[in-house]
């Protein structure tokens, strides 16, 4: 069984906590296993993150992650944090705080680095073609990484169909992550 990891996108809620609440409720109806609040644009990130965590807790959803902010994830009692590929130095802080730590990676060297620093999981991307994300890694490359590296690998990038998810599941990846797959 493959786990599902939904990632939020501010184009669907802007700076509006109510629209974010509605967006999270829709994701929870889809039976996701993890949800990451990712917003690199909003000046109201902390307020929206708080609304995100409260909505998840109100719905008894435990596996909520915040993108990029270890201290805020700890303060709001998030399940974990998703760090960018430029934030490897924060893995130790996340683990000291007891947070589940996912790190974005794009090559084998980064996967090994994240693993050595104690990350719980990595996203590996892009697997399929996705706008502005570079050349896709493909399923064979993903399968190779999953087989030889001992960390939870979450396939990310261009995942928009059930067929793609079945293909990812055949690689034995831990999970798939997407924004677009979960949007109606």
Beta strands, then each sheet from edge to edge (+ up, - down):
strand 1: 3-7
strand 2: 34-37
strand 3: 64-67
strand 4: 80-83
strand 5: 100-105
strand 6: 121-125
strand 7: 152-156
strand 8: 175-178
sheet 1: 1+ 2+ 3+ 4+ 5+ 6+ 7+ 8+ 1+
end
